[in-house]
Amino acid sequence: MRIVAIVGLALAGLNVGVQAQSSLWANSVISYNAGTGYTPGYDNPSAALGEPSRFTPGQYGGPVDPFSPPWTSGQLVTVGAGGWLTVQFGAPVRNAAGNPFGLDFMIFNGSGFLITNGNYEGGGITDGTTFGGDAQTRVSVSQDGVNFYELNPSFAPLVDAGWPTDGSGNFNIPVNPALTGANFAGRDLAGIRALYAGSGGGAGYDIAWARDQNGQSVSLDEINYVRVDVLSGRAKIDGFAAVPEPATLSLGVGGVVFALLLGRRNCKKG
């Protein structure tokens, strides 16, 4: 009976962890308009759902890293001028001032760091310049899917200006927004990852930047929807990720650890 109870606790902890993890991404498309100038074949908005890309499939695929961004139509959806993409998260995204750098969610794109030393066999070095996007974007958030509030563009980065994706990193931890391209100049992959500090990249956003049509700040405790409007150019979107509050992130792991410790203690008693 002890073993059954221990296994039950462990499975419960794992289940909570899986549920918590699945709620950290956008899980449904509410509306999509490809706009003008989108890339033909890259018009499936479902490509932006779920976890951002860690591996590019196919003959020319491989691990996604800041020098090798996602590029297939199964990984990216494009939005041209006048178009938009609206998605819903699997669970409410909290406006939590205690999050890393105060950021609440990220948007991942198809950008990459330029290699400037000519080494494309794993020894690339960048000057901090990125490639892959030129879109002017507007990011808005909503609690109910009806009333959307723009994130102040004085603070909100352009979607294509987000840091290149690193599939080996944590998609729910933002990169330090104080970093600029100059900080990455002269760095190889290991050096880039050192500055990422465990993050998987992306552009970070704070719900506290929300404002109404008159430019007045709007107080939102949480949001469920994010909308990206493309004002000019063409945006490439790979995914959306929430920054969970520490308690949420550790819930599943804590359940498993507790079950294992309990099992170890009971085994000693037996």
C-alpha positions as CSV (number, residue, x, y, z in Angstrom):
1,M,0.0,0.0,0.0
2,R,2.9,2.3,0.8
3,I,4.3,1.8,-2.7
4,V,0.9,2.5,-4.3
5,A,0.5,5.7,-2.3
6,I,4.0,6.8,-3.2
7,V,3.5,6.2,-6.9
8,G,0.2,8.0,-6.7
9,L,1.8,11.0,-5.2
10,A,4.6,11.0,-7.8
11,L,2.1,10.7,-10.6
12,A,0.0,13.5,-9.2
13,G,3.1,15.7,-9.0
14,L,4.0,14.9,-12.5
15,N,0.5,15.6,-13.7
16,V,0.5,19.0,-12.0
17,G,3.9,19.7,-13.6
18,V,2.6,18.8,-17.1
19,Q,-0.5,20.9,-16.7
20,A,1.4,23.8,-15.5
21,Q,3.9,23.5,-18.3
22,S,1.2,23.3,-21.0
23,S,-0.4,26.4,-19.7
24,L,2.7,28.5,-20.3
25,W,2.2,28.7,-24.1
26,A,-0.4,30.1,-26.5
27,N,-2.7,27.2,-27.2
28,S,-5.3,28.6,-29.6
29,V,-5.6,31.0,-32.5
30,I,-8.4,33.5,-32.1
31,S,-7.9,35.3,-35.4
32,Y,-5.3,35.7,-38.1
33,N,-5.0,37.9,-41.2
34,A,-1.8,37.3,-43.3
35,G,-1.7,40.9,-44.4
36,T,0.2,42.2,-47.4
37,G,3.7,40.8,-48.1
38,Y,3.5,37.7,-46.0
39,T,5.6,34.7,-47.1
40,P,3.6,32.2,-49.2
41,G,3.4,28.9,-47.5
42,Y,4.1,30.5,-44.1
43,D,0.5,31.4,-43.4
44,N,-0.5,28.6,-40.9
45,P,-1.1,30.5,-37.6
46,S,-1.0,27.2,-35.7
47,A,2.7,27.2,-36.2
48,A,2.8,29.8,-33.4
49,L,1.1,27.6,-30.8
50,G,2.7,25.5,-28.2
51,E,6.4,25.6,-27.1
52,P,8.7,27.6,-29.3
53,S,11.1,25.7,-31.5
54,R,14.0,23.6,-30.0
55,F,14.8,21.6,-33.1
56,T,14.4,22.2,-36.8
57,P,13.3,19.0,-38.6
58,G,14.4,17.8,-42.1
59,Q,17.5,17.3,-44.1
60,Y,18.9,20.7,-43.3
61,G,17.6,20.9,-39.7
62,G,19.2,20.6,-36.4
63,P,19.2,22.2,-32.9
64,V,17.8,25.7,-32.8
65,D,20.3,28.2,-31.4
66,P,21.1,31.9,-31.8
67,F,23.1,31.2,-35.0
68,S,20.6,28.6,-36.4
69,P,17.1,30.0,-36.0
70,P,13.8,28.2,-36.9
71,W,13.0,28.6,-40.5
72,T,10.4,26.0,-41.7
73,S,6.7,26.6,-42.3
74,G,5.9,24.2,-39.5
75,Q,7.8,26.5,-37.1
76,L,7.0,30.0,-38.2
77,V,3.9,32.0,-39.3
78,T,4.4,35.3,-41.2
79,V,2.3,38.4,-40.9
80,G,2.5,41.1,-43.5
81,A,1.6,44.8,-43.4
82,G,-2.0,45.3,-42.2
83,G,-2.2,41.8,-40.9
84,W,-2.5,40.5,-37.4
85,L,-2.3,37.4,-35.2
86,T,-4.4,37.0,-32.0
87,V,-3.7,34.0,-29.7
88,Q,-5.0,32.8,-26.3
89,F,-2.8,31.4,-23.6
90,G,-3.6,28.1,-21.9
91,A,-4.0,29.9,-18.6
92,P,-4.1,33.5,-17.4
93,V,-0.8,35.3,-17.6
94,R,-0.2,37.3,-14.4
95,N,1.0,40.8,-14.2
96,A,3.7,40.0,-11.6
97,A,6.1,42.7,-10.6
98,G,8.3,40.1,-9.0
99,N,9.0,38.3,-12.3
100,P,12.5,38.5,-13.7
101,F,13.0,42.1,-14.9
102,G,9.3,42.6,-14.3
103,L,8.4,40.9,-17.6
104,D,5.3,38.7,-17.9
105,F,5.5,37.0,-21.3
106,M,7.7,36.7,-24.4
107,I,7.2,36.4,-28.1
108,F,9.7,34.4,-30.2
109,N,10.6,35.1,-33.8
110,G,12.8,33.8,-36.6
111,S,15.8,36.0,-36.1
112,G,19.4,35.0,-35.7
113,F,22.8,36.5,-35.0
114,L,25.0,37.2,-38.0
115,I,28.2,35.2,-38.2
116,T,31.1,37.6,-39.0
117,N,34.1,35.4,-38.9
118,G,33.1,33.1,-41.7
119,N,32.9,30.0,-39.5
120,Y,29.7,28.2,-40.1
121,E,30.8,24.9,-38.7
122,G,30.2,25.6,-35.0
123,G,32.8,28.3,-34.4
124,G,30.8,31.3,-35.4
125,I,31.4,34.7,-33.8
126,T,28.9,37.6,-34.1
127,D,29.2,41.4,-34.0
128,G,25.8,41.5,-32.3
129,T,23.8,42.2,-35.5
130,T,20.7,40.1,-36.1
131,F,19.0,39.1,-39.3
132,G,15.5,37.8,-40.1
133,G,12.9,40.5,-39.6
134,D,12.1,44.1,-40.4
135,A,8.5,44.5,-39.2
136,Q,7.1,47.4,-37.3
137,T,4.7,45.9,-34.9
138,R,2.1,46.7,-32.2
139,V,1.5,44.3,-29.3
140,S,-1.8,44.4,-27.4
141,V,-3.2,42.4,-24.5
142,S,-6.7,41.5,-23.3
143,Q,-8.4,39.8,-20.4
144,D,-11.7,39.0,-22.2
145,G,-10.7,38.8,-25.9
146,V,-12.9,41.9,-26.7
147,N,-11.2,44.8,-25.1
148,F,-7.5,45.0,-26.2
149,Y,-5.0,47.5,-24.8
150,E,-1.8,48.4,-26.6
151,L,1.5,48.0,-24.8
152,N,3.2,51.3,-24.7
153,P,5.6,51.3,-27.7
154,S,8.1,53.4,-25.8
155,F,8.8,50.3,-23.7
156,A,7.5,47.3,-25.8
157,P,10.1,45.9,-28.2
158,L,9.3,45.1,-31.8
159,V,8.5,41.5,-32.2
160,D,11.3,41.0,-34.7
161,A,13.7,42.8,-32.3
162,G,13.5,39.9,-29.8
163,W,16.7,38.0,-29.1
164,P,17.3,34.9,-31.3
165,T,15.9,31.7,-30.0
166,D,18.1,29.2,-28.1
167,G,16.4,25.8,-28.0
168,S,18.7,24.7,-25.2
169,G,17.4,27.5,-22.9
170,N,14.4,28.1,-20.8
171,F,11.6,29.8,-22.8
172,N,10.0,31.1,-19.6
173,I,12.9,33.1,-18.5
174,P,13.5,36.5,-20.3
175,V,16.9,37.8,-21.4
176,N,18.0,40.9,-19.5
177,P,16.3,43.7,-21.4
178,A,19.2,46.1,-20.6
179,L,21.4,44.1,-23.0
180,T,22.1,45.5,-26.5
181,G,23.7,44.1,-29.6
182,A,27.0,45.7,-28.6
183,N,27.1,43.4,-25.6
184,F,27.2,40.4,-27.9
185,A,29.9,41.7,-30.2
186,G,32.8,39.3,-30.5
187,R,31.0,36.4,-28.8
188,D,30.6,32.8,-29.9
189,L,27.7,30.5,-29.0
190,A,29.0,29.9,-25.5
191,G,29.5,33.6,-24.9
192,I,25.9,34.4,-26.1
193,R,24.5,31.7,-23.8
194,A,26.5,33.2,-20.9
195,L,24.7,36.5,-21.5
196,Y,21.3,34.8,-21.9
197,A,21.9,33.3,-18.4
198,G,19.7,30.3,-19.0
199,S,17.1,32.0,-21.1
200,G,15.8,30.7,-24.4
201,G,15.7,34.2,-26.0
202,G,12.7,36.1,-27.3
203,A,11.2,39.6,-26.8
204,G,9.9,40.3,-23.3
205,Y,6.8,42.3,-22.4
206,D,5.3,43.7,-19.2
207,I,1.5,43.8,-18.9
208,A,2.0,47.0,-16.8
209,W,2.8,48.8,-20.1
210,A,-0.9,48.5,-21.2
211,R,-2.6,51.7,-22.1
212,D,-6.0,52.7,-23.5
213,Q,-6.8,54.6,-26.7
214,N,-6.2,57.9,-24.9
215,G,-2.7,56.8,-23.9
216,Q,-3.7,56.4,-20.2
217,S,-2.3,53.5,-18.3
218,V,-4.6,50.5,-17.7
219,S,-4.3,48.3,-14.6
220,L,-4.6,44.6,-15.5
221,D,-4.0,41.9,-13.0
222,E,-3.8,39.3,-15.7
223,I,-4.4,38.7,-19.4
224,N,-5.5,35.8,-21.5
225,Y,-5.0,37.1,-25.1
226,V,-2.1,38.7,-27.0
227,R,-2.5,40.4,-30.4
228,V,0.3,41.3,-32.8
229,D,-0.5,43.8,-35.5
230,V,2.0,44.4,-38.2
231,L,2.2,48.1,-39.3
232,S,4.8,47.6,-42.0
233,G,7.2,44.9,-43.2
234,R,6.8,41.3,-42.4
235,A,6.9,39.6,-39.0
236,K,7.9,36.0,-38.4
237,I,6.4,34.5,-35.2
238,D,7.5,31.2,-33.7
239,G,5.7,31.2,-30.4
240,F,4.4,32.9,-27.2
241,A,5.5,32.0,-23.7
242,A,4.4,33.2,-20.2
243,V,6.8,34.0,-17.4
244,P,5.4,31.9,-14.5
245,E,5.4,33.0,-10.9
246,P,8.0,31.0,-9.0
247,A,5.4,29.1,-7.0
248,T,3.7,27.9,-10.3
249,L,7.0,26.9,-11.9
250,S,8.0,24.8,-8.9
251,L,4.7,23.2,-8.1
252,G,5.1,20.1,-10.3
253,V,8.7,19.6,-9.3
254,G,7.9,20.0,-5.6
255,G,5.2,17.3,-5.8
256,V,7.6,14.8,-7.3
257,V,10.4,15.6,-4.9
258,F,8.0,15.3,-1.9
259,A,6.8,11.9,-3.1
260,L,10.4,10.6,-3.6
261,L,11.5,11.8,-0.2
262,L,8.4,10.3,1.4
263,G,9.1,7.0,-0.4
264,R,12.7,7.0,0.7
265,R,11.7,7.5,4.4
266,N,9.0,4.8,4.3
267,C,11.4,2.4,2.7
268,K,13.9,2.9,5.5
269,K,11.2,2.3,8.1
270,G,10.1,-0.9,6.3
